[in-house]
Amino acid sequence: MFIAVIAIASTISCTNDPVEIQKQVQITISPSKVLKDIVPFYNSSDIEMLQIDGNVAKLKLVVLIYDKNGDLYHQSEKTVKDYNSNYTFSVLVNDDDYRLLAFSYSVLDRDGESLSAYSITNTDKLNSLKIRQESSNSLYSNFSVLGMYDKKVSICDNMHVDLSMATSYVSFEWLNIHSDSNTSTGSSSIYGEYSATATDYFGNDYSWTISVEQDFSRTNGVIVKDLCPLIYDAGFTSEDGYNTYYGYIEDNFLVIEAGQETGAASSGEDITIEGLFVYDGETYESDIMFYIEGETLILATYFGSWNSGGWFSLFEPGLVFDYVGGGYSGVDSYTYWRKCNNILTFTNSGYEYSTTLGIDTYRVDASIEPAENPDANGIYKIYNLFPGTFEVFMKESVGNESEEYCRQQITIESGKQYNLEYNCETKEMKLLSNSRTRSTTNKIVHRINKPFKPYYKKELKPISKYPLFCK
């Protein structure tokens, strides 16, 4: 009997596993210190929440907690008013070590759509987690700032977590932007403004002006603005970011790819530009083509605006656009080219920044055109960049020609601010690491005041669902 009792006791002790004790704790995420060391370069609003047409951005706070195996243990998020707002939540934890990650970034909700500079994906595993910077442009606000906290912790009691700035606050500046305005550099045979007067297929009369500009992101690229007069008359103009199309020059033709969105919509469907041509009695879809002849552009295909509901406008081949001015003299644009990081990933020991850009690929969104800023001696744009060492250089472009200046390696650190200045007169580029330090005194530097395009203005209706030429 004694042996039997011992055997039973032994069996019981082996089957009763230790009870894992969990404790509920509160964690408070505070973004208030993210911007504490940032001094606005020129305007205090440059570090405030983004505002567009009365819509004010809010701050999204995202929390990710991983266990010691790198598996996601807890995920939550909250959208708060601004950087003065905290997020407090409760979580059950064990007596283990965790990897606590927290992020903050702006989101702007407008007409049912959400705009954000960052995306967070693959959260299930720590080593697959990816933070992607979708846009580095601050839009003269704190829009592209990323706040972050990353630490291995033993969560045994309530915690207060202060986020810090994960990005670098960089002012891209151009000084003496009109220094070459009196330099005779010749005129392009294609770039400038063109006017036309025509009656479309439906009998509607139009008189309008388009502009043809160089697209520096592609070889022989062009940007054609306000091409569709019906869309322009409806209030969808290139000035607000609509009615703008991309194409290229090939031989003596200006080609605009069909299917590009006009910016307007009908019955919830985008209206696009389309081309057609007729051969041997048959109608075919095509890109939109203009023949370049002297100072005129001659439409070589049909051109119109369309969606599945029908055609909104349609012009026949032979339409002539006459050059009216706006040709190039001096430097047309100054563009910063840079190869910087846009991806943040995590390892067991820390985190890493990297780029999706290829070996010969650069970002070219930091650009200005002196002709569009006649009253400014200098221009600045604010960007928030992931830290690292990367290559940057300037391109000055005149017509189809461009020349590179000041290719160099620069290093920026998170939580700090910098001025990257290019002097258009001296062809010198400098990186200054203190916002209060200026290479030029008493300079006038302006903002570009339309950093963001609005949404649809009004509904359009097709003129005919079944014209002579059907999609």
Disulfide bonds with the S-S distance in Angstrom:
none
